[in-house]
Amino acid sequence: MAFEPIITNERVDDIPVLLTQIEQMGVQKLLDKHFPTHGNWKGQSLGEVAVIWLAHILSQADHRLNQVQAWASKGLETLKRFVGEGLRELDLTDDRLEAVLRYFNCDRNWYSFEKELYSSLLQVYNIQPERVRLDSTTASSHCGVNPEGLFQWGPSIDHRPDLAQVKIMLSTLDPLGMPIATEILSGEKADDPLYIPAIERVRSTLQQSGLLYIGDCKMASMATRTEIVSGGDFYLCPLNAKQVTREKLIEYLQPVWNDKQDLTAIDYDYADGKNRDIAEGFERKVHQKIQVNDAQDISWDERQLVVRSFAIVQAEEKKLNQRLQKTSDALEQLKIPRRGKKKFTSLEEWESAVAKIIKRYRTTGMFQIALQIKRVQKVKIRYLERASQTVEELSINLDFKIDKEAVDQEKKLLGWRVYVTNQNPEQFSLKQAVRAYRDEYLTERGFARLKGFPLSLTPIYLQREDHVTGLIRLLSIGLRVLTLLEFQVRRHLGKNQEKLTGLYGGLPKRKTARPTAERILAAFKEITLVVIEVKNEVYTHLTALSPLQQRLLVLLGFSTTIYTQLDGQSFTPE
């Protein structure tokens, strides 16, 4: 009797890499430790379910719950090699994944898990914490506003003020960009008050002082800076326009314009290996003294770093020239009478119209405006019973020109910004400070991964707020996976002074010593497992690993057996 073989294909791709990385981080064991499940929980543990779901999210860039079971069914043999032969499709149903999210919603359990996870990662990857970046973002949803819940109206970073949003505060470690702590808050909250609780969470997790906290101008409130100093830590952040007014900035820069203040050139090493000058600046010293309570004062020496960024100068000068041109065009149009256009008949109306244009394009003080008034005598001829009469009409002519001196003064102020830090200049020079702040892109990159590819938080498809909180926390683990994958490969390439080729499609000879996690994972696409079932036995065959894939596994510290164990297997199906 002939037996027709049953042949199926499984997409293996980057799943072994992801599951091995997550295993090395100890995620599954810590999740099972800190999130004990109800006695009715059957099948794979919560940690195992979460790990498989996380691998799906990172591999498929899709967090939707209803996609996981079907995906797992097409790669069940691969997943069983890592999770165990007891894995079933029913372990990954929508209901089971929703249950995982509800467990993750427990703040106490999550904070204890996050703290132990981070302590473990520091030891495993030999990371020495020195700098922490703090920043927030928002994620929008179509689910509507809950007056007492997470989703609220608020200033939208995504430029979607029509959607309710949730706010995410992220504390990340330099230079990895790896999250230390994640705070999920209602969307209407202002950013300024979020920094002190975030710093307290970081301190609780790291149990370490002497860290440098880096943030944007919203971190620069005196209350936040005082809190950082009182805890024995350091800060670096820019001051906002209210803290350094235009008049104060002119006062700071007057010695520069009078050639009495030398400027320090600041360069930066780019990823392409080139070094370029990016800024110039100088520093001032200020003594701060704050009364904490009736019996205690805190005082410290603060350095004000007055810096001019060349890139910002170019961008702001271009925008200024555009505003000047738009102002000129609008004023010129004001002078041209047209049918249906209101005719100004008084000096007040002309002045109001001109002021609106100047305000719209933010060019106050940069134009010389002259309104010339002429009084014209006109004779109205006799018409029917009306006698002829002489009347006086007011004619107003608008004349304007750009005030070159005022514009030149404005351009001298472009690109200047004042940063503050309390760290000793011997340990943290002006150059080092500017370079450190210049790496703020690390946080923005984390947000881009969290909200876009590959973690794909937005758009949020979930409706329940406990599910949303649990999902954001799950994705924050995914962000840690990506940053550590990238960190390991870059660290080993740096030690070996080596560059990789073959990571860029269409550019096979392009080299890089700083590959992204996304490109590393993409290099493992198209790996397929062929499963052949014949005469009640199962045989497998795996696509051979390319030299690039083998090299990446070495750089990651993984054995090739995470793939080869799938090849050439034969067993009797259950």
C-alpha positions in Angstrom: 0.0 0.0 0.0 1.5 3.4 -1.0 1.7 6.2 1.5 1.5 9.7 0.1 3.9 12.0 2.0 2.5 15.1 3.7 4.8 18.0 3.1 4.5 21.3 4.9 6.7 24.4 5.1 7.3 26.5 8.2 8.8 30.0 8.1 11.5 29.9 10.8 13.1 33.3 10.0 14.3 35.1 13.1 12.2 33.2 15.6 15.2 31.2 17.1 17.2 34.4 17.4 14.4 36.2 19.2 13.5 33.3 21.5 17.2 32.7 22.4 17.7 36.4 23.2 14.6 36.5 25.4 15.7 33.3 27.1 19.1 34.8 27.9 17.4 37.8 29.4 15.5 35.5 31.7 12.2 37.1 30.8 10.0 33.9 31.0 11.3 32.8 34.5 10.9 36.3 35.9 7.4 36.7 34.5 6.3 33.4 36.1 7.9 34.4 39.3 6.3 37.9 39.6 3.0 37.1 38.1 1.6 34.0 39.8 -1.5 32.7 37.9 -4.8 31.4 39.2 -5.1 27.7 39.9 -7.4 27.3 36.9 -4.6 28.4 34.5 -3.9 25.4 32.3 -1.3 24.6 29.6 1.8 26.7 29.0 2.7 29.2 31.8 2.0 32.9 31.6 5.7 33.5 31.0 5.9 31.1 28.1 2.8 32.5 26.4 4.1 36.0 26.8 7.4 35.1 25.3 5.9 33.5 22.2 3.6 36.5 21.8 6.5 38.8 22.1 8.4 36.8 19.4 5.4 37.2 17.1 5.2 40.9 17.7 8.9 41.5 17.0 8.9 39.2 14.0 5.7 40.3 12.4 5.5 43.9 13.6 1.9 43.3 14.7 0.5 43.4 18.2 -3.1 42.2 17.3 -4.2 39.4 19.5 -6.3 37.6 16.8 -3.2 37.1 14.6 -1.1 35.1 17.1 -2.8 31.7 17.1 -2.8 31.4 13.3 0.8 32.4 13.2 1.8 29.9 15.8 -0.1 27.1 14.0 2.1 27.6 11.0 5.3 27.4 13.0 4.4 24.9 15.7 7.4 22.6 15.2 9.8 25.5 15.5 8.2 26.9 18.6 8.1 23.4 20.3 11.8 23.1 20.0 12.2 26.2 22.3 9.1 26.0 24.5 8.4 22.3 24.7 6.4 19.6 23.0 3.4 20.4 25.1 2.7 23.6 23.2 -0.7 23.8 21.6 -2.5 26.4 19.4 -5.1 26.8 22.2 -2.3 28.2 24.5 -2.3 31.3 22.3 -6.0 32.1 21.9 -7.3 35.7 22.2 -8.7 34.9 25.6 -5.4 33.6 26.9 -3.5 36.7 25.6 -6.1 39.0 27.1 -5.5 37.3 30.4 -1.8 37.9 30.1 -2.5 41.6 29.7 -4.7 41.7 32.7 -1.9 40.2 34.8 0.5 42.8 33.5 -1.8 45.5 34.6 -0.9 44.9 38.2 1.5 47.8 39.2 3.0 46.1 42.2 3.9 42.9 40.3 5.1 44.8 37.3 7.4 47.1 39.3 9.0 44.2 41.1 9.5 42.3 37.8 11.0 45.4 36.1 13.4 45.9 39.0 14.7 42.3 39.1 14.9 42.1 35.3 17.1 45.2 35.1 19.4 44.0 37.9 19.8 40.7 36.1 20.5 42.4 32.7 23.2 44.6 34.3 25.1 41.5 35.5 24.6 39.4 32.4 25.7 42.0 29.9 28.2 43.7 32.2 26.6 47.2 31.9 27.7 50.1 34.1 24.9 52.7 34.4 26.1 56.3 34.1 23.5 58.2 32.2 19.7 58.0 32.1 17.5 59.8 29.6 14.0 60.8 30.5 11.3 61.7 28.0 7.6 61.2 27.3 5.4 60.5 24.3 1.7 59.9 23.6 -0.2 57.1 21.8 -3.6 57.7 20.3 -6.7 55.5 20.1 -10.1 55.7 18.4 -11.7 54.2 21.6 -12.9 57.6 22.9 -12.4 59.5 26.1 -12.9 57.9 29.6 -13.3 60.9 32.0 -11.7 58.9 34.9 -9.4 56.7 32.9 -6.2 56.7 30.8 -7.6 58.0 27.5 -8.0 61.8 27.6 -7.7 64.8 25.4 -4.3 66.5 25.5 -1.5 68.1 23.4 -0.8 65.4 20.8 2.8 64.6 19.8 1.3 62.7 16.8 -0.6 65.8 15.6 -3.9 64.1 16.2 -5.8 66.3 18.7 -9.0 64.7 17.5 -8.1 61.4 19.2 -8.0 60.5 22.8 -4.5 59.6 24.0 -2.5 57.9 26.7 0.9 59.2 27.9 4.0 57.1 28.2 7.0 58.2 30.3 10.2 56.3 29.4 13.5 56.2 31.4 16.3 54.7 29.2 19.9 53.9 29.8 22.7 55.3 27.7 24.1 54.3 25.3 21.8 51.4 24.7 18.5 53.2 24.8 17.2 50.3 26.9 14.2 51.1 29.1 14.8 51.1 32.9 11.3 52.1 33.9 8.0 52.7 32.1 5.2 54.9 33.4 1.8 54.8 31.8 -0.4 57.9 32.6 -3.6 59.6 31.4 -3.2 61.6 28.3 -4.0 65.0 29.6 -1.2 65.2 32.0 1.5 67.9 31.6 5.1 66.6 31.2 6.8 68.8 33.8 5.4 66.9 36.9 6.3 63.5 35.5 10.0 63.8 35.8 10.4 63.5 39.6 8.3 60.3 39.9 10.3 58.8 37.0 13.6 59.7 38.7 12.3 58.1 41.9 11.5 54.9 39.9 14.9 54.8 38.4 16.6 55.2 41.8 14.4 52.5 43.3 15.4 50.2 40.4 19.1 50.9 40.2 19.8 51.6 43.9 22.6 53.9 42.8 23.5 57.6 43.0 25.8 59.8 41.0 23.9 59.2 37.7 23.5 61.9 35.0 19.9 62.5 34.1 19.4 64.0 30.6 16.1 65.5 29.4 14.6 68.3 27.4 13.5 71.7 28.6 10.5 70.2 30.4 12.9 68.6 32.9 14.5 72.0 33.6 12.1 73.2 36.3 13.8 74.2 39.4 11.8 71.7 41.4 13.2 68.8 39.3 16.7 70.1 39.3 16.6 70.5 43.1 15.3 66.9 43.5 18.1 65.6 41.4 20.7 67.5 43.4 19.3 66.4 46.7 19.6 62.8 45.7 23.3 63.1 44.9 22.8 63.0 41.1 23.5 65.2 38.1 21.4 66.8 35.4 21.8 68.1 31.9 18.9 69.9 30.1 18.2 73.1 28.1 16.4 76.0 29.6 13.2 77.2 28.0 12.4 80.7 26.6 10.8 81.8 29.9 13.9 80.8 31.9 16.2 82.5 29.5 14.4 85.5 28.0 15.5 87.3 24.8 16.9 90.1 26.9 18.9 87.8 29.1 20.3 85.9 26.1 21.5 89.2 24.5 23.2 90.0 27.8 25.0 86.7 27.8 26.1 87.1 24.2 27.2 90.7 24.3 30.8 89.8 25.3 30.9 87.4 22.3 29.9 90.2 20.0 32.4 92.5 21.6 35.2 89.9 21.1 35.7 89.6 24.8 34.5 86.0 25.1 36.3 83.1 23.4 34.2 80.2 22.0 35.0 76.6 22.2 34.6 74.5 19.0 32.5 71.3 19.5 32.9 68.4 17.1 31.0 65.1 16.9 31.9 61.6 15.6 29.3 60.4 13.2 28.4 56.7 12.5 30.0 57.0 9.1 33.4 57.5 10.7 33.6 61.2 9.9 34.2 64.0 12.4 32.4 67.3 11.9 32.1 70.6 13.9 28.6 70.9 15.1 28.5 73.8 17.5 30.5 76.4 19.4 29.9 77.9 22.9 31.1 79.0 26.3 30.0 78.5 29.9 29.0 80.6 32.8 28.8 79.7 36.5 25.7 80.4 38.7 25.2 79.6 42.3 21.7 78.2 43.1 20.2 78.3 46.5 16.7 76.8 47.2 14.8 76.7 50.4 13.4 73.2 50.7 11.6 73.9 54.0 11.7 76.3 56.9 14.8 74.7 58.3 16.7 73.5 55.3 18.3 75.1 52.2 20.0 73.4 49.3 22.7 75.2 47.4 25.0 74.1 44.5 27.1 75.5 41.7 25.4 75.3 38.3 27.1 75.6 35.0 25.2 77.4 32.2 26.4 76.2 28.8 25.7 78.8 26.1 25.9 77.0 22.8 25.3 77.8 19.2 24.3 74.8 16.9 25.4 75.2 13.3 22.6 73.0 12.0 19.9 74.9 14.0 21.3 78.2 12.7 20.9 77.1 9.1 17.4 75.8 9.7 16.2 78.8 11.6 17.7 81.3 9.2 15.9 79.6 6.3 12.6 79.8 8.2 13.2 83.4 9.1 13.8 84.3 5.5 10.6 82.5 4.5 8.7 84.4 7.2 10.1 87.7 6.0 9.1 86.9 2.4 5.6 85.9 3.4 5.2 89.1 5.4 6.3 91.2 2.4 4.0 89.3 0.1 1.0 89.8 2.4 1.7 93.5 2.9 2.0 94.0 -0.8 -1.4 92.2 -1.4 -2.9 94.6 1.3 -2.2 97.5 -1.0 -4.0 96.1 -4.1 -7.7 96.9 -4.3 -9.9 94.0 -5.5 -13.6 93.5 -6.0 -15.2 92.0 -2.9 -12.2 93.0 -0.8 -12.9 95.3 2.1 -11.6 98.8 1.6 -9.9 100.3 4.6 -11.1 103.9 5.2 -9.4 104.7 8.5 -5.9 104.7 9.9 -7.0 102.4 12.6 -8.1 99.7 10.2 -4.9 99.9 8.2 -2.8 99.6 11.4 -4.9 96.7 12.6 -4.5 94.8 9.3 -0.7 95.4 9.2 -0.4 94.3 12.8 -2.2 91.0 12.1 0.2 90.2 9.3 3.2 91.0 11.4 1.9 88.8 14.2 0.9 85.9 11.9 4.4 85.6 10.5 6.3 86.5 13.8 8.3 89.3 12.2 7.6 92.0 14.9 10.2 94.8 14.8 11.7 93.6 11.5 9.8 95.9 9.1 9.7 99.7 8.8 6.1 100.6 8.2 4.9 104.0 7.0 1.2 104.9 6.5 1.0 108.1 4.5 -2.3 110.0 4.8 -3.6 112.2 2.1 -6.8 114.2 2.2 -8.4 114.6 -1.2 -11.2 117.1 -2.1 -13.8 115.6 -4.4 -16.9 117.2 -5.9 -20.0 115.2 -6.1 -22.0 116.4 -9.1 -25.6 117.4 -8.9 -28.0 114.5 -9.4 -31.7 114.9 -9.7 -32.8 116.9 -6.6 -29.4 116.6 -4.9 -27.2 119.7 -5.2 -23.6 119.4 -6.1 -21.2 119.4 -3.1 -17.6 119.2 -2.1 -16.5 116.3 0.2 -13.1 115.3 1.7 -11.9 111.8 1.4 -9.0 110.1 3.2 -6.4 108.3 1.1 -3.9 106.1 3.0 -0.9 104.7 1.2 1.2 101.8 2.8 4.9 101.9 2.4 7.2 99.3 4.0 10.7 97.9 3.9 12.7 95.2 5.8 14.6 96.7 8.7 18.0 95.2 7.8 19.6 96.2 11.1 16.8 94.5 13.1 17.0 91.4 10.9 20.8 91.2 11.3 20.3 91.4 15.1 17.7 88.7 15.0 20.1 86.4 12.9 22.8 86.9 15.5 20.5 85.3 18.1 19.7 82.2 15.9 20.9 78.8 17.0 21.8 79.9 20.6 20.6 77.8 23.5 21.4 77.7 27.2 21.9 74.3 28.8 22.4 73.7 32.5 24.3 71.0 34.4 25.6 70.6 37.9 28.4 68.1 37.0 32.0 69.1 37.6 33.7 70.5 34.4 36.7 68.2 35.0 34.5 65.2 34.7 32.1 66.6 32.1 33.4 69.3 29.8 31.5 71.6 27.6 32.2 69.4 24.6 31.1 66.2 26.4 27.9 67.9 27.6 26.9 69.0 24.1 27.8 65.6 22.6 25.7 63.9 25.4 22.7 66.0 24.7 23.2 65.5 20.9 22.5 61.8 21.5 19.0 62.6 22.5 18.0 60.8 19.4 18.4 57.5 21.3 15.2 58.1 23.2 13.4 59.3 20.1 14.5 56.2 18.3 13.0 54.1 21.1 9.7 55.9 20.8 9.8 55.4 17.1 10.3 51.6 17.6 7.6 51.5 20.3 4.9 53.3 18.3 6.0 52.2 14.8 8.0 49.4 13.3 8.5 46.8 14.7 6.5 47.0 18.0 3.6 48.8 16.3 1.8 50.2 19.3 -0.1 52.7 17.2 -2.8 52.5 16.2 -4.1 50.9 19.4 -6.7 48.3 18.6 -7.6 47.5 22.2 -10.6 49.1 24.1 -10.1 48.1 27.7 -7.6 50.2 29.6 -6.1 47.4 31.6 -5.4 45.6 28.3 -3.7 48.8 27.0 -1.5 49.1 30.1 -0.5 45.4 29.8 0.2 45.8 26.1 2.5 48.8 26.6 4.4 46.9 29.3 4.8 43.9 27.1 6.1 46.1 24.3 8.6 47.7 26.6 10.1 44.2 27.1 10.3 44.0 23.3 12.1 47.3 23.2 14.7 45.9 25.6 15.1 42.8 23.4 15.9 45.1 20.4 18.3 47.3 22.2 20.3 44.4 23.6 20.5 42.6 20.3 21.9 45.7 18.8 24.2 46.4 21.7 25.8 42.9 21.6 26.5 43.0 17.8 27.9 46.6 17.9 30.0 45.9 21.0 31.7 42.8 19.4 32.2 44.6 16.1 33.8 47.5 17.9 36.2 45.2 19.8 37.2 43.4 16.6 37.3 46.7 14.6 35.2 44.8 12.1 32.4 45.9 9.7 29.6 43.8 8.2 28.5 43.6 4.6 25.3 42.2 3.1 22.8 43.8 5.5 21.5 46.4 3.0 19.4 45.1 0.2 20.6 46.3 -3.2 23.9 47.4 -1.7 25.8 44.1 -1.0 29.2 45.8 -0.6 28.0 48.4 1.9 29.8 48.1 5.2 28.6 49.1 8.7 30.0 48.7 12.2 26.7 49.9 13.7 23.9 47.7 12.3 20.4 48.2 13.7 18.5 45.4 15.4 15.9 45.6 12.6 18.5 44.9 9.9 20.1 42.1 12.1 16.7 40.4 12.3 15.9 41.0 8.7 19.1 39.1 7.8 17.4 35.9 9.0 14.4 36.1 6.8 13.6 33.4 4.3 14.9 30.6 6.5 12.4 27.7 6.0 11.8 24.4 7.7 10.4 21.6 5.4 8.4 19.1 7.4 7.7 15.7 5.7 5.3 13.2 7.3 5.4 9.7 5.8 4.5 6.3 7.2 3.7 7.8 10.6 7.2 9.4 10.9 8.2 13.0 10.5 11.4 14.3 8.9 12.6 17.8 8.7 15.0 19.8 6.6 16.2 23.4 7.2 17.5 26.0 4.8 21.3 26.2 5.2 22.5 29.3 7.1 24.4 31.8 5.0 27.9 33.1 6.1 26.4 36.4 7.1 23.8 34.6 9.3 26.5 32.4 10.9 28.6 35.5 11.6 25.7 37.3 13.2 25.1 34.4 15.5 28.7 34.5 16.6 28.5 38.2 17.3 25.3 37.7 19.3 27.0 34.9 21.3 24.5 32.3 20.1 25.3 28.8 18.9 24.3 27.8 15.4 22.5 24.9 17.0 19.5 27.1 17.7 18.8 26.6 14.0 20.6 23.3 13.2 18.7 21.5 15.9 15.6 21.8 13.6 17.4 20.1 10.7 17.4 16.4 9.9 15.1 15.5 12.8 12.9 12.4 12.6 10.3 11.4 15.1 6.9 9.8 15.5 4.1 12.3 15.7 1.7 12.2 18.6 
